[in-house]
Amino acid sequence: MTTRHIAPGLFAGWQVTNPDGQHTAHITGTRQDAVECAHRQVNALGGGHVLLDEDDEP
């Protein structure tokens, strides 16, 4: 099962990573934009989980 983790970017935006910590996307938009991107990624790979770091939006 595929997993994506969403966390605030180092300077701005959001980072989407796989379980190995490899970046799969950098989103400069809102947290919702990052969530939608991560869901598209896991759905394209047959489904999975999206985990969101609950820190404040950058």
C-alpha positions, -999 to +999 in steps of 0.1 A: +000+000+000+013+034-009+018+062+016+025+099+012+034+123+040+027+160+037+048+185+058+055+222+056+083+230+032+116+243+045+110+278+032+075+279+018+048+257+006+045+220+013+065+189+007+051+155-003+073+125+005+072+088+002+078+064+032+116+065+024+116+103+028+121+110-009+103+140-022+076+132-047+063+168-050+068+204-038+035+223-036+037+261-035-001+265-029-023+258+001-023+228+024-054+216+005-035+217-028-008+195-012-035+170+001-051+168-033-017+162-050-008+134-025-042+118-030-037+119-068-003+102-063-016+074-041-047+068-063-025+066-094-006+038-076-037+018-066-046+035-033-031+041+000-027+066+029-020+103+031-006+116+063-006+153+072+018+170+096-004+192+117+020+221+120+008+255+110+006+264+073+037+281+061 
